[in-house]
């Protein structure tokens, strides 16, 4: 069955809605104005991009600004790729100055909305949300000032600058300022705790932290500066802290170490030339959870990352900048207003709020706060007021919206929307269909984008004007991507057979390593199947060549779209005095996709109480941040182990999901434990 986006019958039964053979073709009206208009065009371009990657990527790179052209497009010595070798550029220049050079300096670069609803005097009551619009001129001025402030503090090219900030324009300004002067940013999501800051600061050997007195979330202040203060009691590496005043709350400033953002920028010059960077110079480090040990500092370099995020942004979201037509802007002339709801602290925010978007000359919207503040219609209100055309969010958020009910959406005119994106975890077909019908009014193509912190940009994704979509599938590889599903020998498996998802050729935005840990880089990504990048996901490919992600094949769980290593949560559990041993698994969760189920044995003599359970769960939240707090915790006198002492996580997964245990339990040491655990409630 094949249908157009505009013609889904609303009376369909649930079975047919969830039928994976249900296909949605982009409408002719959409395709005719799209960059990529048909599957034939996609296939032709994809073929060229994998047959002649050097020619393909050189053409794309030529659209951007280079101080000096590259000598070689690709130098590939597995597992090390160098792209645009010898070329020099600056990604901040391409985000801002290139637009100014083209005469577009007054066009909007960033639209920001704060969470509080404030009145004219800035009081938090009634009134309108706080909105700031920054043109490319504004952004260059602010970025240059802060870049000069950083230089004044002694920051030099190659230094690692830690950024721990709320979703305010200054976060974008800080990252762009680092890129402008060639400093390497390491951004830490504002929901992480003090120990996460300490770990990342130490791993990156970073001497400077940029933060804020707080950020607004659901009407409350997130105490970012307090968390930094606490982290810095755990390490003495940092000698400089820059503090942005955002919430006017009480914080403690340490003499000689802490500086107000406003003081530093007040006297800084607004002229700061963009540093000429080699294509392979490090742009940023971003930490992601691994299956063992501490988070990995994923390294991304300048040129390849810039080119890849630029092209994926344009094609995946079918971005169209504002036209230079007459004053009375009609819809075509107005161009896109793009909104990605991720936090910049994640790779999605790096690539698809800032670095991929700004070079495309499309305004990017940043929102500071929660989707349900002050009411559950905040997102739809934002879309209506800012006439958002391209919207990118996570399945977890979509499932929460479904639960809240469509009355919140019906209050608003969201007809400006044209493309809907999703990222971070598999989207279940029910949520896909709801997104398509209720948010997209059956006219917006849905782009389910599969990628990773490590890949830097979209790898498997529909292209909205070309791809026939199917709920639950992230469809086909982007240009330049040679993806396959293979067995452990590296051979492609048959149609609809599950296997390991691999990428067989280098692509421009691939990770260049794990900061300070070459061995772990090779071991994690390049040693499972010889010659291929292994993503850590299982997948299958259907009869139409569409990919279906089947979940992680390692001990990483994806909770509400965030990658968490079960080991990290286990370590946090055992760092509580009462816990002797712990195991963590994922279980199906209605909203988050996957929830965290923890099993713990207590130190001898300690009583199992509900109070202690709550205390241990809070302890994990404090150690790692609220997203890592276990949803369920069960005490057990021992963990189910094989005779060789390996925890049988498979059993724990069944128990956590409330499923019957069907697999083999013959190797289990003590069967009584499983029975006891099954009887317990959470
Ligand atoms: O398991 C896949 C899942 O998220 C992992 C990557 O997580 P992270 O590096 O935090 O990046 C998230 C944002 C890009 C993947 O290995 N994942 C991401 N997108 C999808 C997905 N699973 C299914 N479908 C997706 N669209």
Boltz pocket constraint, residues with backbone or C-beta under 6 A from the ligand:
constraints:
  - pocket:
      binder: B
      contacts: [[A, 288], [A, 347], [A, 348], [A, 422], [A, 423], [A, 424], [A, 425], [A, 426], [A, 427], [A, 448], [A, 449], [A, 450], [A, 451], [A, 452], [A, 453], [A, 454], [A, 474], [A, 535], [A, 536], [A, 537], [A, 549], [A, 551], [A, 552], [A, 558], [A, 561], [A, 562], [A, 563]]
      max_distance: 6.0
